[in-house]
Amino acid sequence: GEIIDTRKLTGLKRANLSGSNLQGARLFLARLNGANLSEADLCEADLGGWTGANPKGANLLKGVNLSGAKYNADTKWPEGFDPAAAAVLVER
């Protein structure tokens, strides 16, 4: 997939990031409502404060690699998504 420098992106709502390489990306406070992240690689990404609520629910993250990604109490997951089952790490 394509490597995306998220520091240069301001609006990711409804973005098509399907298959993107977002390994280690700093998505702190990113607004990804409605974004397509299917088959994206978010391994070891920082998702602190990420907002990904979407009417499609957990299907939005189908096939997404979240191994070792980090999130905090402000992170909003799609309805029905289980971060523990996806091996996502909690920042304390």
N, CA, C and O atoms as CSV, one atom per row, in Angstrom:
chain,resi,resn,atom,element,x,y,z
A,1,GLY,N,N,0.810,-1.198,0.000
A,1,GLY,CA,C,0.000,0.000,0.000
A,1,GLY,C,C,0.849,1.255,0.000
A,1,GLY,O,O,2.071,1.204,0.138
A,2,GLU,N,N,0.187,2.359,-0.155
A,2,GLU,CA,C,0.833,3.661,-0.205
A,2,GLU,C,C,1.237,4.123,1.192
A,2,GLU,O,O,0.483,3.931,2.145
A,3,ILE,N,N,2.418,4.730,1.326
A,3,ILE,CA,C,2.854,5.294,2.608
A,3,ILE,C,C,2.327,6.723,2.691
A,3,ILE,O,O,2.561,7.536,1.797
A,4,ILE,N,N,1.609,7.019,3.783
A,4,ILE,CA,C,0.978,8.326,3.947
A,4,ILE,C,C,1.586,9.053,5.135
A,4,ILE,O,O,1.640,8.504,6.236
A,5,ASP,N,N,2.043,10.285,4.924
A,5,ASP,CA,C,2.561,11.123,6.007
A,5,ASP,C,C,1.386,11.867,6.609
A,5,ASP,O,O,0.958,12.891,6.077
A,6,THR,N,N,0.855,11.355,7.727
A,6,THR,CA,C,-0.345,11.933,8.325
A,6,THR,C,C,-0.108,13.314,8.915
A,6,THR,O,O,-1.076,14.007,9.230
A,7,ARG,N,N,1.136,13.740,9.075
A,7,ARG,CA,C,1.404,15.089,9.594
A,7,ARG,C,C,0.947,16.154,8.602
A,7,ARG,O,O,0.692,17.295,8.987
A,8,LYS,N,N,0.845,15.787,7.336
A,8,LYS,CA,C,0.457,16.742,6.298
A,8,LYS,C,C,-1.042,16.729,6.014
A,8,LYS,O,O,-1.535,17.535,5.225
A,9,LEU,N,N,-1.760,15.817,6.655
A,9,LEU,CA,C,-3.190,15.683,6.400
A,9,LEU,C,C,-3.991,16.384,7.490
A,9,LEU,O,O,-3.723,16.191,8.676
A,10,THR,N,N,-4.956,17.183,7.107
A,10,THR,CA,C,-5.769,17.884,8.095
A,10,THR,C,C,-7.163,17.298,8.210
A,10,THR,O,O,-7.699,17.234,9.317
A,11,GLY,N,N,-7.762,16.876,7.137
A,11,GLY,CA,C,-9.114,16.323,7.170
A,11,GLY,C,C,-9.142,14.919,6.608
A,11,GLY,O,O,-8.928,14.722,5.412
A,12,LEU,N,N,-9.407,13.932,7.466
A,12,LEU,CA,C,-9.427,12.550,7.009
A,12,LEU,C,C,-10.832,11.959,7.025
A,12,LEU,O,O,-11.004,10.766,6.777
A,13,LYS,N,N,-11.840,12.786,7.316
A,13,LYS,CA,C,-13.210,12.281,7.309
A,13,LYS,C,C,-13.542,11.771,5.920
A,13,LYS,O,O,-13.293,12.441,4.918
A,14,ARG,N,N,-14.113,10.567,5.878
A,14,ARG,CA,C,-14.530,9.922,4.640
A,14,ARG,C,C,-13.378,9.678,3.646
A,14,ARG,O,O,-13.627,9.458,2.460
A,15,ALA,N,N,-12.126,9.716,4.119
A,15,ALA,CA,C,-10.976,9.454,3.242
A,15,ALA,C,C,-10.909,7.977,2.886
A,15,ALA,O,O,-11.275,7.124,3.695
A,16,ASN,N,N,-10.451,7.674,1.695
A,16,ASN,CA,C,-10.261,6.285,1.289
A,16,ASN,C,C,-8.806,5.906,1.568
A,16,ASN,O,O,-7.911,6.217,0.782
A,17,LEU,N,N,-8.585,5.235,2.693
A,17,LEU,CA,C,-7.251,4.807,3.093
A,17,LEU,C,C,-7.120,3.281,2.989
A,17,LEU,O,O,-6.242,2.679,3.607
A,18,SER,N,N,-7.991,2.680,2.211
A,18,SER,CA,C,-8.003,1.231,2.036
A,18,SER,C,C,-6.648,0.747,1.540
A,18,SER,O,O,-6.127,1.248,0.543
A,19,GLY,N,N,-6.080,-0.235,2.247
A,19,GLY,CA,C,-4.805,-0.816,1.846
A,19,GLY,C,C,-3.594,0.047,2.122
A,19,GLY,O,O,-2.486,-0.310,1.722
A,20,SER,N,N,-3.772,1.174,2.794
A,20,SER,CA,C,-2.656,2.088,3.050
A,20,SER,C,C,-1.699,1.551,4.105
A,20,SER,O,O,-2.105,0.835,5.021
A,21,ASN,N,N,-0.432,1.902,3.968
A,21,ASN,CA,C,0.584,1.561,4.963
A,21,ASN,C,C,0.667,2.729,5.942
A,21,ASN,O,O,1.251,3.768,5.635
A,22,LEU,N,N,0.074,2.547,7.127
A,22,LEU,CA,C,0.092,3.571,8.169
A,22,LEU,C,C,0.855,3.070,9.393
A,22,LEU,O,O,0.567,3.472,10.521
A,23,GLN,N,N,1.830,2.190,9.161
A,23,GLN,CA,C,2.625,1.648,10.262
A,23,GLN,C,C,3.303,2.776,11.027
A,23,GLN,O,O,3.981,3.620,10.441
A,24,GLY,N,N,3.110,2.781,12.344
A,24,GLY,CA,C,3.752,3.775,13.194
A,24,GLY,C,C,3.214,5.184,13.028
A,24,GLY,O,O,3.790,6.126,13.573
A,25,ALA,N,N,2.125,5.354,12.291
A,25,ALA,CA,C,1.568,6.696,12.064
A,25,ALA,C,C,1.111,7.318,13.382
A,25,ALA,O,O,0.618,6.613,14.263
A,26,ARG,N,N,1.270,8.610,13.519
A,26,ARG,CA,C,0.804,9.342,14.696
A,26,ARG,C,C,-0.546,9.943,14.345
A,26,ARG,O,O,-0.625,11.009,13.734
A,27,LEU,N,N,-1.598,9.255,14.733
A,27,LEU,CA,C,-2.955,9.693,14.426
A,27,LEU,C,C,-3.625,10.282,15.665
A,27,LEU,O,O,-4.843,10.201,15.821
A,28,PHE,N,N,-2.821,10.872,16.537
A,28,PHE,CA,C,-3.340,11.463,17.762
A,28,PHE,C,C,-4.411,12.497,17.423
A,28,PHE,O,O,-4.166,13.437,16.667
A,29,LEU,N,N,-5.598,12.311,17.991
A,29,LEU,CA,C,-6.761,13.195,17.794
A,29,LEU,C,C,-7.262,13.248,16.351
A,29,LEU,O,O,-8.002,14.164,15.992
A,30,ALA,N,N,-6.873,12.284,15.522
A,30,ALA,CA,C,-7.341,12.268,14.131
A,30,ALA,C,C,-8.851,12.052,14.078
A,30,ALA,O,O,-9.397,11.272,14.858
A,31,ARG,N,N,-9.511,12.727,13.179
A,31,ARG,CA,C,-10.945,12.566,12.929
A,31,ARG,C,C,-11.098,11.752,11.658
A,31,ARG,O,O,-10.953,12.266,10.549
A,32,LEU,N,N,-11.394,10.464,11.839
A,32,LEU,CA,C,-11.496,9.543,10.708
A,32,LEU,C,C,-12.914,9.058,10.486
A,32,LEU,O,O,-13.124,7.987,9.917
A,33,ASN,N,N,-13.891,9.838,10.929
A,33,ASN,CA,C,-15.290,9.438,10.774
A,33,ASN,C,C,-15.593,9.155,9.311
A,33,ASN,O,O,-15.377,10.000,8.442
A,34,GLY,N,N,-16.092,7.962,9.055
A,34,GLY,CA,C,-16.482,7.602,7.696
A,34,GLY,C,C,-15.326,7.198,6.799
A,34,GLY,O,O,-15.544,6.869,5.633
A,35,ALA,N,N,-14.090,7.215,7.316
A,35,ALA,CA,C,-12.938,6.832,6.491
A,35,ALA,C,C,-12.950,5.326,6.228
A,35,ALA,O,O,-13.402,4.544,7.064
A,36,ASN,N,N,-12.454,4.938,5.071
A,36,ASN,CA,C,-12.331,3.526,4.716
A,36,ASN,C,C,-10.910,3.075,5.049
A,36,ASN,O,O,-9.952,3.457,4.377
A,37,LEU,N,N,-10.788,2.251,6.102
A,37,LEU,CA,C,-9.490,1.739,6.520
A,37,LEU,C,C,-9.354,0.241,6.251
A,37,LEU,O,O,-8.458,-0.404,6.795
A,38,SER,N,N,-10.227,-0.317,5.422
A,38,SER,CA,C,-10.173,-1.756,5.177
A,38,SER,C,C,-8.813,-2.148,4.612
A,38,SER,O,O,-8.283,-1.502,3.708
A,39,GLU,N,N,-8.262,-3.230,5.174
A,39,GLU,CA,C,-6.968,-3.777,4.766
A,39,GLU,C,C,-5.800,-2.809,4.974
A,39,GLU,O,O,-4.719,-3.046,4.435
A,40,ALA,N,N,-5.982,-1.727,5.736
A,40,ALA,CA,C,-4.882,-0.810,6.043
A,40,ALA,C,C,-3.990,-1.426,7.108
A,40,ALA,O,O,-4.445,-2.249,7.903
A,41,ASP,N,N,-2.718,-1.032,7.127
A,41,ASP,CA,C,-1.774,-1.524,8.131
A,41,ASP,C,C,-1.491,-0.396,9.117
A,41,ASP,O,O,-0.779,0.556,8.797
A,42,LEU,N,N,-2.063,-0.513,10.331
A,42,LEU,CA,C,-1.863,0.473,11.398
A,42,LEU,C,C,-1.011,-0.113,12.516
A,42,LEU,O,O,-1.106,0.320,13.665
A,43,CYS,N,N,-0.184,-1.089,12.185
A,43,CYS,CA,C,0.687,-1.735,13.159
A,43,CYS,C,C,1.555,-0.675,13.848
A,43,CYS,O,O,2.232,0.113,13.187
A,44,GLU,N,N,1.525,-0.670,15.175
A,44,GLU,CA,C,2.311,0.232,16.018
A,44,GLU,C,C,1.966,1.707,15.805
A,44,GLU,O,O,2.776,2.579,16.121
A,45,ALA,N,N,0.788,1.996,15.279
A,45,ALA,CA,C,0.345,3.385,15.124
A,45,ALA,C,C,-0.096,3.952,16.470
A,45,ALA,O,O,-0.507,3.202,17.355
A,46,ASP,N,N,-0.013,5.266,16.626
A,46,ASP,CA,C,-0.500,5.949,17.823
A,46,ASP,C,C,-1.889,6.480,17.507
A,46,ASP,O,O,-2.042,7.415,16.722
A,47,LEU,N,N,-2.912,5.871,18.130
A,47,LEU,CA,C,-4.298,6.236,17.871
A,47,LEU,C,C,-4.905,7.020,19.033
A,47,LEU,O,O,-6.129,7.095,19.142
A,48,GLY,N,N,-4.084,7.601,19.899
A,48,GLY,CA,C,-4.588,8.324,21.067
A,48,GLY,C,C,-5.569,9.415,20.680
A,48,GLY,O,O,-5.234,10.319,19.915
A,49,GLY,N,N,-6.787,9.329,21.214
A,49,GLY,CA,C,-7.803,10.337,20.938
A,49,GLY,C,C,-8.470,10.197,19.587
A,49,GLY,O,O,-9.270,11.049,19.199
A,50,TRP,N,N,-8.151,9.130,18.860
A,50,TRP,CA,C,-8.720,8.893,17.530
A,50,TRP,C,C,-10.230,8.794,17.611
A,50,TRP,O,O,-10.768,8.225,18.560
A,51,THR,N,N,-10.910,9.341,16.628
A,51,THR,CA,C,-12.365,9.226,16.541
A,51,THR,C,C,-12.697,8.490,15.264
A,51,THR,O,O,-12.417,8.967,14.164
A,52,GLY,N,N,-13.301,7.315,15.418
A,52,GLY,CA,C,-13.629,6.523,14.237
A,52,GLY,C,C,-15.053,6.026,14.244
A,52,GLY,O,O,-15.371,5.044,13.573
A,53,ALA,N,N,-15.921,6.692,14.996
A,53,ALA,CA,C,-17.326,6.271,15.031
A,53,ALA,C,C,-17.898,6.326,13.623
A,53,ALA,O,O,-17.645,7.269,12.872
A,54,ASN,N,N,-18.662,5.316,13.278
A,54,ASN,CA,C,-19.156,5.205,11.911
A,54,ASN,C,C,-20.411,4.347,11.906
A,54,ASN,O,O,-20.476,3.359,12.636
A,55,PRO,N,N,-21.414,4.699,11.099
A,55,PRO,CA,C,-22.627,3.888,11.049
A,55,PRO,C,C,-22.369,2.433,10.661
A,55,PRO,O,O,-23.153,1.554,11.020
A,56,LYS,N,N,-21.295,2.170,9.943
A,56,LYS,CA,C,-20.982,0.799,9.542
A,56,LYS,C,C,-20.400,-0.005,10.697
A,56,LYS,O,O,-20.260,-1.223,10.589
A,57,GLY,N,N,-20.060,0.652,11.793
A,57,GLY,CA,C,-19.538,-0.041,12.965
A,57,GLY,C,C,-18.203,-0.703,12.718
A,57,GLY,O,O,-17.371,-0.192,11.968
A,58,ALA,N,N,-18.003,-1.854,13.360
A,58,ALA,CA,C,-16.712,-2.534,13.331
A,58,ALA,C,C,-16.312,-3.006,11.936
A,58,ALA,O,O,-15.133,-3.279,11.711
A,59,ASN,N,N,-17.242,-3.111,10.996
A,59,ASN,CA,C,-16.888,-3.508,9.634
A,59,ASN,C,C,-15.885,-2.551,9.005
A,59,ASN,O,O,-15.136,-2.931,8.106
A,60,LEU,N,N,-15.873,-1.308,9.479
A,60,LEU,CA,C,-14.934,-0.304,8.987
A,60,LEU,C,C,-13.492,-0.774,9.152
A,60,LEU,O,O,-12.632,-0.440,8.337
A,61,LEU,N,N,-13.225,-1.548,10.202
A,61,LEU,CA,C,-11.873,-1.975,10.509
A,61,LEU,C,C,-11.594,-3.423,10.099
A,61,LEU,O,O,-10.607,-4.011,10.540
A,62,LYS,N,N,-12.448,-3.994,9.267
A,62,LYS,CA,C,-12.259,-5.376,8.828
A,62,LYS,C,C,-10.941,-5.505,8.059
A,62,LYS,O,O,-10.692,-4.783,7.094
A,63,GLY,N,N,-10.117,-6.432,8.507
A,63,GLY,CA,C,-8.845,-6.682,7.828
A,63,GLY,C,C,-7.745,-5.710,8.177
A,63,GLY,O,O,-6.642,-5.831,7.645
A,64,VAL,N,N,-7.996,-4.748,9.050
A,64,VAL,CA,C,-6.986,-3.748,9.422
A,64,VAL,C,C,-6.017,-4.367,10.422
A,64,VAL,O,O,-6.440,-5.010,11.383
A,65,ASN,N,N,-4.723,-4.177,10.200
A,65,ASN,CA,C,-3.699,-4.660,11.126
A,65,ASN,C,C,-3.463,-3.593,12.189
A,65,ASN,O,O,-2.879,-2.547,11.908
A,66,LEU,N,N,-3.923,-3.864,13.419
A,66,LEU,CA,C,-3.759,-2.928,14.534
A,66,LEU,C,C,-2.787,-3.464,15.578
A,66,LEU,O,O,-2.736,-2.934,16.688
A,67,SER,N,N,-2.021,-4.490,15.258
A,67,SER,CA,C,-1.085,-5.094,16.204
A,67,SER,C,C,-0.141,-4.056,16.775
A,67,SER,O,O,0.576,-3.381,16.036
A,68,GLY,N,N,-0.143,-3.930,18.094
A,68,GLY,CA,C,0.774,-3.014,18.756
A,68,GLY,C,C,0.402,-1.552,18.650
A,68,GLY,O,O,1.118,-0.698,19.174
A,69,ALA,N,N,-0.709,-1.234,17.981
A,69,ALA,CA,C,-1.154,0.162,17.929
A,69,ALA,C,C,-1.526,0.601,19.343
A,69,ALA,O,O,-1.938,-0.225,20.158
A,70,LYS,N,N,-1.385,1.884,19.639
A,70,LYS,CA,C,-1.663,2.401,20.979
A,70,LYS,C,C,-2.886,3.309,20.946
A,70,LYS,O,O,-3.117,4.030,19.976
A,71,TYR,N,N,-3.665,3.261,22.023
A,71,TYR,CA,C,-4.807,4.162,22.146
A,71,TYR,C,C,-4.946,4.589,23.596
A,71,TYR,O,O,-4.328,4.003,24.485
A,72,ASN,N,N,-5.766,5.620,23.836
A,72,ASN,CA,C,-5.999,6.074,25.208
A,72,ASN,C,C,-7.495,6.173,25.480
A,72,ASN,O,O,-8.315,5.806,24.639
A,73,ALA,N,N,-7.839,6.670,26.655
A,73,ALA,CA,C,-9.244,6.741,27.076
A,73,ALA,C,C,-10.083,7.636,26.170
A,73,ALA,O,O,-11.306,7.497,26.146
A,74,ASP,N,N,-9.467,8.545,25.429
A,74,ASP,CA,C,-10.205,9.448,24.540
A,74,ASP,C,C,-10.479,8.845,23.172
A,74,ASP,O,O,-11.223,9.430,22.384
A,75,THR,N,N,-9.897,7.692,22.871
A,75,THR,CA,C,-10.084,7.045,21.574
A,75,THR,C,C,-11.513,6.519,21.464
A,75,THR,O,O,-11.999,5.851,22.377
A,76,LYS,N,N,-12.179,6.813,20.366
A,76,LYS,CA,C,-13.550,6.366,20.108
A,76,LYS,C,C,-13.515,5.315,19.011
A,76,LYS,O,O,-13.149,5.610,17.873
A,77,TRP,N,N,-13.895,4.089,19.350
A,77,TRP,CA,C,-13.904,2.993,18.386
A,77,TRP,C,C,-15.284,2.862,17.762
A,77,TRP,O,O,-16.274,3.275,18.365
A,78,PRO,N,N,-15.366,2.294,16.565
A,78,PRO,CA,C,-16.681,2.027,15.962
A,78,PRO,C,C,-17.478,1.072,16.849
A,78,PRO,O,O,-16.907,0.228,17.540
A,79,GLU,N,N,-18.771,1.214,16.823
A,79,GLU,CA,C,-19.656,0.354,17.611
A,79,GLU,C,C,-19.386,-1.104,17.282
A,79,GLU,O,O,-19.323,-1.492,16.115
A,80,GLY,N,N,-19.227,-1.912,18.335
A,80,GLY,CA,C,-19.011,-3.334,18.156
A,80,GLY,C,C,-17.555,-3.745,18.008
A,80,GLY,O,O,-17.266,-4.939,17.935
A,81,PHE,N,N,-16.626,-2.790,17.962
A,81,PHE,CA,C,-15.208,-3.113,17.811
A,81,PHE,C,C,-14.597,-3.412,19.173
A,81,PHE,O,O,-14.848,-2.688,20.137
A,82,ASP,N,N,-13.793,-4.480,19.264
A,82,ASP,CA,C,-13.137,-4.875,20.499
A,82,ASP,C,C,-11.625,-4.675,20.353
A,82,ASP,O,O,-10.952,-5.510,19.748
A,83,PRO,N,N,-11.076,-3.565,20.907
A,83,PRO,CA,C,-9.642,-3.306,20.746
A,83,PRO,C,C,-8.755,-4.394,21.357
A,83,PRO,O,O,-7.680,-4.679,20.830
A,84,ALA,N,N,-9.195,-5.008,22.468
A,84,ALA,CA,C,-8.382,-6.058,23.087
A,84,ALA,C,C,-8.245,-7.254,22.149
A,84,ALA,O,O,-7.169,-7.843,22.049
A,85,ALA,N,N,-9.308,-7.611,21.475
A,85,ALA,CA,C,-9.260,-8.734,20.531
A,85,ALA,C,C,-8.364,-8.427,19.334
A,85,ALA,O,O,-7.848,-9.344,18.695
A,86,ALA,N,N,-8.175,-7.140,19.025
A,86,ALA,CA,C,-7.357,-6.726,17.893
A,86,ALA,C,C,-5.902,-6.475,18.296
A,86,ALA,O,O,-5.113,-5.989,17.485
A,87,ALA,N,N,-5.537,-6.803,19.550
A,87,ALA,CA,C,-4.170,-6.643,20.057
A,87,ALA,C,C,-3.721,-5.192,20.084
A,87,ALA,O,O,-2.544,-4.900,19.871
A,88,VAL,N,N,-4.660,-4.274,20.345
A,88,VAL,CA,C,-4.334,-2.860,20.465
A,88,VAL,C,C,-3.926,-2.593,21.908
A,88,VAL,O,O,-4.541,-3.129,22.830
A,89,LEU,N,N,-2.905,-1.778,22.117
A,89,LEU,CA,C,-2.364,-1.513,23.447
A,89,LEU,C,C,-2.936,-0.239,24.058
A,89,LEU,O,O,-3.050,0.782,23.380
A,90,VAL,N,N,-3.292,-0.298,25.328
A,90,VAL,CA,C,-3.795,0.870,26.051
A,90,VAL,C,C,-2.624,1.673,26.590
A,90,VAL,O,O,-1.726,1.113,27.219
A,91,GLU,N,N,-2.622,2.996,26.349
A,91,GLU,CA,C,-1.642,3.885,26.981
A,91,GLU,C,C,-2.205,4.331,28.299
A,91,GLU,O,O,-3.362,4.746,28.370
A,92,ARG,N,N,-1.425,4.257,29.333
A,92,ARG,CA,C,-1.899,4.672,30.671
A,92,ARG,C,C,-1.296,5.969,31.069
A,92,ARG,O,O,-1.577,6.471,32.157
